[in-house]
Amino acid sequence: MSTDEIRAIELLRRVSYGRVATSMRAMPFVAPARHIVVDGRVLLRMHQGLGYHRACNGSVVAYGADNLNSGAENLWSVQFTGTAEIVEPTEEELAAFGPEPEVVDGEAFAPVHLRIEPQFVTVHALDYASETPVTGASSRSVRRHLHHVA
């Protein structure tokens, strides 16, 4: 694994949820999912009742997670793109996911698991640490930097 892939996996392990994106009937969609990382692969747990897993199975998907709403000074976003496949997780993997939600959109939660074999990994780091004055204004603004690693 490259240094960037190792960094992306380390960041992904810091959060529990992300979003999986693919297309269903030629229309793009994004769905929330719980994730863990096992042997450099992303393992997702989704609600089977929504049917999104069927569109993902055997297809190329993008899975992204971030800490953008964390209030942290150093913000980041990672994305793993690869083929997804429905799998049966091991007992250890099930335990790593932790407790399941009881209800999703008013329906009893029924888990389905997908494994993503990443082909491309991207890391974005947003640096909000520096402040610079706004010319002609009494307030201060934040200078923003976006670092992209692919």
C-alpha positions in Angstrom: 0.0 0.0 0.0 1.1 3.5 -0.7 1.7 6.1 2.0 -1.5 7.9 0.8 -3.6 4.8 1.1 -2.3 4.1 4.6 -3.1 7.7 5.6 -6.6 7.4 4.1 -7.3 4.2 6.0 -6.0 5.7 9.2 -8.4 8.7 8.8 -11.3 6.4 7.9 -10.8 4.5 11.1 -11.4 7.8 13.0 -15.1 8.0 12.0 -17.9 5.4 12.0 -20.1 6.5 9.1 -19.8 7.7 5.6 -21.7 7.7 2.3 -21.6 5.2 -0.6 -22.4 6.5 -4.1 -23.2 4.7 -7.3 -26.1 4.7 -9.8 -29.4 2.9 -9.7 -31.4 2.8 -13.0 -29.0 5.3 -14.5 -29.6 7.8 -11.7 -26.8 8.7 -9.1 -27.6 8.2 -5.4 -25.8 8.5 -2.1 -26.6 6.4 0.9 -25.3 6.4 4.5 -23.4 3.4 5.7 -21.4 2.2 8.7 -17.9 1.1 7.9 -14.9 -0.7 9.3 -11.5 -1.3 7.6 -10.2 -4.9 7.3 -7.0 -5.8 5.5 -7.0 -2.6 3.5 -10.6 -3.1 2.3 -13.6 -1.2 3.4 -16.5 -3.2 4.8 -19.9 -1.5 4.9 -23.0 -2.3 6.8 -26.2 -0.9 5.3 -30.0 -1.4 5.7 -31.2 -4.1 3.4 -34.7 -2.7 3.3 -33.7 0.3 1.2 -32.4 -1.9 -1.6 -29.3 0.2 -2.3 -27.1 -2.9 -1.8 -28.5 -4.4 -5.0 -27.3 -1.4 -7.1 -23.9 -1.5 -5.4 -23.3 -5.3 -5.7 -20.8 -5.9 -8.5 -20.7 -2.3 -9.4 -18.1 0.4 -9.1 -18.9 2.6 -6.1 -17.3 5.5 -4.3 -17.3 5.5 -0.5 -16.5 8.7 1.3 -16.2 9.8 4.9 -14.9 12.9 6.6 -14.7 14.9 9.8 -16.1 18.1 8.3 -18.8 18.6 11.0 -16.4 17.7 13.9 -15.3 21.2 14.7 -11.7 20.1 14.4 -9.1 22.5 13.2 -7.7 20.1 10.6 -10.5 18.9 8.4 -10.2 16.0 6.0 -12.2 13.9 3.6 -11.3 10.5 2.1 -12.8 8.6 -0.8 -12.3 4.9 -1.8 -13.4 4.0 -5.3 -13.7 0.3 -6.3 -15.9 -2.6 -6.9 -18.4 -3.6 -4.2 -19.5 -7.1 -3.4 -22.1 -8.4 -0.9 -20.3 -10.6 1.7 -21.0 -12.4 4.9 -18.7 -10.9 7.6 -16.9 -12.9 10.1 -17.9 -12.9 13.8 -14.9 -10.6 14.5 -16.0 -8.2 11.8 -19.6 -8.1 13.1 -18.3 -7.4 16.6 -16.1 -4.5 15.2 -19.2 -2.8 13.7 -20.7 -2.5 17.2 -24.4 -2.2 17.9 -26.9 -2.1 15.0 -29.6 0.6 14.8 -33.0 -0.7 15.7 -35.0 1.2 13.1 -34.2 2.9 9.7 -36.9 5.1 8.3 -39.5 3.5 10.5 -38.6 0.0 9.4 -36.8 -2.7 11.5 -33.1 -2.7 10.6 -32.0 -5.6 8.5 -28.2 -5.6 7.9 -26.5 -6.3 4.6 -22.7 -6.1 4.2 -20.6 -5.0 1.2 -16.9 -5.2 0.8 -15.1 -2.6 -1.4 -11.9 -3.5 -3.0 -10.3 0.0 -3.5 -8.9 0.8 -6.9 -8.4 4.5 -6.2 -8.0 6.3 -2.9 -8.1 10.1 -2.4 -7.4 12.2 0.6 -8.3 15.9 0.9 -7.0 18.0 3.8 -8.6 21.4 4.4 -6.4 23.7 6.5 -8.3 26.4 8.3 -5.6 27.2 10.8 -4.4 30.6 9.4 -6.3 33.8 9.6 -5.7 36.8 7.4 -7.5 40.2 7.5 -10.1 41.0 4.9 -9.0 44.2 3.0 -11.4 47.0 3.8 -13.5 45.1 6.3 -13.4 45.1 10.1 -13.9 41.4 10.4 -11.4 38.7 9.9 -11.7 35.8 7.4 -10.1 32.4 7.4 -7.6 31.6 4.6 -8.4 28.2 3.2 -6.1 25.7 1.8 -7.1 22.4 0.0 -4.5 19.7 -0.3 -5.3 16.9 -2.6 -3.6 13.5 -2.7 -4.6 10.9 -5.2 
